[in-house]
Amino acid sequence: MTRIAAVRPALPPYRYPQSELTAAFESICLPDGRGTALLRRLHANAGVSYRHLALPLERYAVLKDFGEANDAWIAAAVDLGAEAVAGAVKDAGLTLDDVDVLMFTTVTGVAAPSIDARVAMRLGMREDVKRLPLFGLGCVGGAAGIARLHDYLKAWPKHVAVLLSVELCSLTLQRDDSSLPNLVGGALFGDGAAAVVLTGSEHPAASGPSVVATRSRLYPDSERVMGWDVGSGGFRIVLGADVPEVVRQYLGDDVRGFLGDHGLTVPDIGTWVSHPGGPKVLEAVAETLSLRPGALELTWKSLDAVGNLSSSSVLHVLGDTMRLDPAGPGVLLAMGPGFCSELVLMEW
């Protein structure tokens, strides 16, 4: 089986309490004062105490356009990405020359050459390293990246694969958008990165929890549940109020069917590694799966400490989980634009 050898999270150095971010968002996006009561209520109920930003807070008010914001995204993404990849490989007891494939996922900026190429060159990785840049998966990207690298390593069981996620959500800020989705997004999303090292079943250094199986689901007529509208100002968030209801409609049957195919039930799962979509989404996950109290504790703690980091979040929760060294079967899950879900069955 594929093994998850190491997870290394990385966060930008600029950390702010939610109250300070609320005031800044209010001054930038609601300068006329309309909607401030709603904004403050959303920020207070987001389950977030702190977030990290790619830039000092005062820089956001003077970013002149999408191009300048995206240039800042590239610079910060390469810095954080290089830090995460180098750290994860070291934590796995490997060298950069051992890496055979580097997958990169993001939904918060664009670059060509892609960030994976820039990170590989900065770190001096092998010239024949295989690169797989993925764009558009959003919050599901961390789980989907692990699943797709598991597929790869089944074909190349002696190889080492690295998944890199970098999400700098703050650099998608829309200053002229006072819509409810933008206000909700401004309350939840933060900046961060993570790298995961995976080894094939025949690699001599294989260690860590095993990936047993994966499953992808794409839900019908759900394109407008979550995503971006891309225009001259950059990425404008699409975030439907029905996300929790979509979770309730589909996730329970999906998870139970997935586990049933492997002779398991929900109560058999001792470890749940979930993406922290937001309080209402986490409540819907716990409700539809009838999870025991505290099953998503690490996910709630991650949301509180750093906010929703899009595709990087579930990898941060995975890293926190691995430090506890659990035993038995576990499920890693995330949902994102599509609307879709990705499930990973693991064994410690």
N, C-alpha and C positions, 0 to 999 in steps of 0.2 A: 504494500500500500504506500501511497504518497505520505511523507512525513512533513509536519510543519516544524522546522528546526529552530526558528527564531522569529520574533516580531520586534521591530524597533519603531516606536512612535517618535515623531519630531514635531515640535511646536515653535512658532515664531516667538521672538523675545518680548513682544509688546502685549502685556496682559492687563486687562481692565475689568473692574466689577461691572455687573449688568447695569447698575444705576448710572454709571458714567457713560456707558454706551447708549442707554436710553436717551439721555440728555443730548448727546451728540447727534443721534439719529433724528431726534425731534428738530434740532436746529437746522439740519441739512435738508431733511425731506418734508418738514411741515413748518416752513418759516412763517406762514401766516397764522399759525396757532390752531388751525382747524384740525380736529381729529386727535389732539394731544391726549385727551382723556382715554380714548380707545387705545392709543399707542402705549400709554403707561400701563394700562390694564393687561394688555397682551404681553408686554415685557415682564411684568411682575408674575404672571402665571405661566411663564414658559418653562419653568423648572431649571433655569440657568442662573448660576451665580457669577461666573467668570467666563471670559472668552479671550482668546489670543488673536491678534491681528497681524497681518503681513507688514503693515506700515504703522508708524506712529499715528495716533488718532487724529491729530491736527492735519495730517496730509490729505485726508479723504475729502475735505471741503474744497480743496484746491485742485484736485485731479480734473483736468479740463475736458477729457473725452475718453471714449473707449480705447483708443490707441494708447494713450498714456497709461491708463489703468492696466491694459494688457501687457505693456512693456514692464511695468512693475511686477505683474504676475509672473512673467518669464524669469526675471531676476530672482525673485523670492522662491519660486518653484525649484529652480536649479539648486539654490543653496540648501533648501530643506530636503530636497530629494537626494542630493549627494550625502548629506548627513545621515539620512535614514538608511540608505542602501549600505553605505560603508559600515554603519553601526550594526545592522542586522547580519551582515556577512561575518563580521567579527564575532558577534554573539553566537553564531552557529558553529564557530570553530573552523571556518573556511577562509579562503582568500578570494579576492576579486577575480583572480584567474580561474577559479573553480566554476564561475557562473556561466551557464550555457545559454540561458534565455532570460531576457529582462522585459517584463510586461509593465506598461504604464497606464494608469487610468486616472481620468479627471473629467470634470464637467464645468470648470470655472474659468478656463482660459484656453487660448489656442496658440500653437507655435509650430513652425516648420523651419528647420528640423525640430522634431518633437522633443519634449523634455527628457525622455529616456535617452535619446542620442546625445544630448548635451551633458547629462549626468554621466553617461558611459565615458565620454571623452574627458570630462573633468577628472574622473576617478582613474583613468587609464585602464579601463576594462579591455578585455580581449577584442581584437578587431573583428573576430568572427562571431561575437556574441549576437544571438538572434534577438530582434526587438519586435515587440507587439504593442504599439500604442492604441489605446481604446478611448474613444470619446463618446459621451452621451449617456452612459449608464447611470450617472448620478449616484444617489445613495446606495444603490444595489451593487455598485462597481467593486467594492472590496470583497464581498461574498462571491460575485461572479468571477472576479480575477482568480481567487483561490480555486474555484470550480474548473475554470478553463485551463489553469496550469496543472491541475490534477489530470485532466484529459491528456494534456501534452506528456506528462511524466509517465502515464501508463504506456505510451508508445516509446518513450525514451527513459527507461527505469534507472539508468546509471547517471542521469543528468541532474544538475542543480538549476532551479528556477527561482527568480526573484520577482515578486510583485511590488510595484511602487505605486502608491496613491498620494497625490498632492491635490488638496482642495483649498483654495484661497477665496472663500465665499465673499469676504468683505469687499473684494475688488470687482464684484458684480453690482455694487451699490447703484441704484437708480435714484438720482436726486429729484427727479420730476414725477415720481410715482407715489401717490398717497393711497393706492389701492390696498384693500385688506390683505391680499397675498403678499405684497411687499412689506407691509407692517408685520405680518406674521413671520416672514422670512428674516426680517431685521431683528426679530426677537430671539430667534433660534440658532442661526447659523454662525459658525466660527471658522477659523483657519487652522489647518494642520496637515500633517502628512504621516505616512507610515510605510514601512517596508517589511515584507514577509519573505523568508527564505524557505523554500520547499525542496525536498530531495526525493528522488525516485526510490522505489523499493529495493533496487540493487546497488544503491550508492553506499559505499563503505561507512560513511559518516551519518547514515540515516538514524535519526532520533527524534523524539518529540511525539505529540499526538498524531494519530493516523487519520487521513481522509478516507472514509469508507465508501461513500457514494455521494452523488449530487443530483439535484433536480432543478430545472428551470421552468417557470410558468409565466406566460404572457396572457394578460386578461383582456377579454373582448371589449371593444368600444370604450377604451379608457385612455386614449391619447391625451386628453385634456385634464387628466387628474393631476399630473405633475410634469414639469419640464421647463423649457425656456421659450419665450418669443424673442427672436434675435432681430435686432434692428440697428439703426445708426448709433444708438446709445449703448449698444452691447446687449447683455443678457437680461431680459425682463422676466421675472419669475412667473410661472404658471403653477398654481397650488390650489387645488380644489378643496372645498370644505368637506368633501365626501371621502377623503383618504381613510379615516377610521372605519367608515362603513364598508369600503372595498375590502379592507383587512378582515372585517367580520364576515363578509360574504364568502371570501375565498380561502383565507389562510388556514383555518381550522381543518377543512377537508383535505387541503393540499398536504399539510404536515402529517395528519393521521394516515393518509394514503401512502405517503413516502415512507413513514416508519413501518407501516404494515407490510410493505414489500420486503422489509428486512427483519421481519419477525419481532417488531418492537411496538410499544404503545407510548403515548405521551408520558405516563407515570414512570416508564423505564428510563427516561432521560434525566440524568442528574445535573447536567450542565447546559444552560441556555446562553448563547452568545448572540445577542440581538442588536441590530442597528437602533440607535436612539432617535427615532423620527421626531418625537415630541411627546408631551404628556398624554394627549388623547390617543395617539397611535400606540404608545406603550400600554395604555390601559386596554385598548382593543386587542392587542396581541395576547395579553394575560387573560383577558376574558374569553376570547374565542378558543384558546387552548386549555382553559381551566388550569392554569399554572398554579403551583403551590406559592404561598406568600414568600416573597424574597427571591423568587427564581430569577428576576431581572434586576437584582440589586446593583450589580456592577454596571449595567447599562444606565440605570438612573443616576448613579454616581458620576459616570462619564458625562452625561448630559449636563449635570450640575457644574462640573469642574471646567468643561471646555466648550459646551454647546454641541450642536449637531455639526459634525465635520464632513457631511456628505459621505462619499465612499470611504474616507479614512476612518470614520467613527467606529464601524464594526471591527476594524483591525485594532484600534485602541482597546476596545473591550476584549478582544481576543488576547491581546498582550497582557492585560490585567488578569484575565482568567488563567492564563498559562502560569503566571507567577504563583497562583494558589495551588498548582499541581493537583488538579482534581483526578478522580478515577471514574472509569466506566464510560458509557456512551454520552455524547453531547451533540447538540444541534446548533449550527451557526446559521443565522437567517438575516436577510435584508430585503427591502422593497424599494422600488424606485421607478423612474420614468419608463413608461411603456403602456400601461402600468404593469409592473411585473414583480415577481419574487424570485429569490434564489435561496435554495436550501442546501446545506452541507452537513452530512452525517459524519461525526468524528468519533474517535475512540481514544481514551487516555489509558 
